Amino acid sequence: MRTTRIEIEGPNGTATITRDGRCIHITGERLVKAIETAGGKACLVKKPFRLLAGAWGQNENHNVARDLQQHLDGYVGTMGDVAAYRRVIDMLAD
């Protein structure tokens, strides 16, 4: 069995993580703001992002996990917050 694609969701956005050879590609969208329309409904303004991690080792991916956590959670997290996202990235690493 081989995992080739992981989709994750945080309170502030979503991301898809895939592996292509020696690279792990992370693409997603994060919430920038919500605008209330005249009808009382919310219009969500999202911004896309892309991150690139290495599939060759787990030690190099801490900074990528930190950036991903900030995008999806919407705040600078603690080491425990970042570790949860790093575990997901490491699932596709060697």
C-alpha positions as CSV (number, residue, x, y, z in Angstrom):
1,M,0.0,0.0,0.0
2,R,1.2,3.5,-0.8
3,T,-0.3,6.9,0.2
4,T,0.0,9.3,-2.6
5,R,-2.4,12.1,-1.6
6,I,-3.5,13.6,1.7
7,E,-6.2,16.3,2.1
8,I,-6.2,18.2,5.4
9,E,-8.4,20.9,6.8
10,G,-7.9,23.5,9.4
11,P,-10.2,26.2,10.9
12,N,-8.8,28.7,8.4
13,G,-8.3,26.7,5.2
14,T,-7.7,23.5,3.4
15,A,-4.7,21.9,1.7
16,T,-3.8,18.9,-0.5
17,I,-0.4,17.2,-0.1
18,T,1.0,15.1,-2.9
19,R,4.4,13.5,-3.6
20,D,6.1,13.8,-7.0
21,G,9.4,12.0,-7.0
22,R,11.7,13.7,-4.5
23,C,9.3,16.6,-3.8
24,I,6.2,17.0,-1.7
25,H,3.8,19.6,-3.1
26,I,1.4,21.3,-0.9
27,T,-1.4,23.4,-2.4
28,G,-4.3,25.0,-0.7
29,E,-6.5,28.0,0.2
30,R,-6.6,30.0,3.3
31,L,-9.3,32.4,4.5
32,V,-8.3,36.0,4.2
33,K,-11.6,37.6,5.3
34,A,-15.4,37.2,5.3
35,I,-17.5,40.0,3.9
36,E,-21.1,40.4,4.8
37,T,-23.3,41.0,1.7
38,A,-26.5,43.1,1.6
39,G,-28.6,40.0,2.0
40,G,-26.9,39.1,5.3
41,K,-24.9,36.2,3.9
42,A,-21.1,35.9,4.1
43,C,-18.8,36.1,1.1
44,L,-15.5,34.3,1.9
45,V,-12.4,35.8,0.4
46,K,-9.7,33.0,0.1
47,K,-6.1,33.2,-1.1
48,P,-4.3,30.2,-2.6
49,F,-0.9,29.1,-1.4
50,R,1.8,26.7,-2.5
51,L,4.6,25.1,-0.4
52,L,7.3,22.7,-1.4
53,A,8.9,20.1,1.0
54,G,11.6,17.5,0.4
55,A,10.7,13.9,0.4
56,W,14.3,12.8,1.1
57,G,14.3,13.4,4.9
58,Q,12.1,14.4,7.8
59,N,14.4,16.9,9.5
60,E,14.2,19.5,6.8
61,N,10.4,19.8,6.8
62,H,9.9,21.7,10.1
63,N,9.8,25.1,8.4
64,V,7.3,23.9,5.8
65,A,5.1,22.4,8.6
66,R,5.3,25.7,10.5
67,D,4.1,27.7,7.4
68,L,1.4,25.2,6.7
69,Q,0.1,25.4,10.3
70,Q,0.0,29.2,10.1
71,H,-1.9,29.1,6.8
72,L,-4.5,26.5,8.0
73,D,-4.9,27.6,11.6
74,G,-4.6,31.3,11.1
75,Y,-2.1,32.0,13.9
76,V,1.5,31.2,14.9
77,G,1.2,27.9,16.7
78,T,3.3,26.2,19.4
79,M,5.6,23.3,18.8
80,G,2.7,20.9,19.4
81,D,0.5,22.6,16.8
82,V,3.3,22.5,14.2
83,A,4.1,18.8,15.1
84,A,0.7,17.7,14.0
85,Y,1.1,19.2,10.5
86,R,4.7,17.8,10.3
87,R,3.5,14.3,11.0
88,V,1.2,14.6,8.0
89,I,4.0,15.8,5.7
90,D,6.3,13.1,7.1
91,M,3.8,10.4,6.0
92,L,4.8,11.1,2.4
93,A,8.6,11.5,3.1
94,D,11.2,8.7,2.9
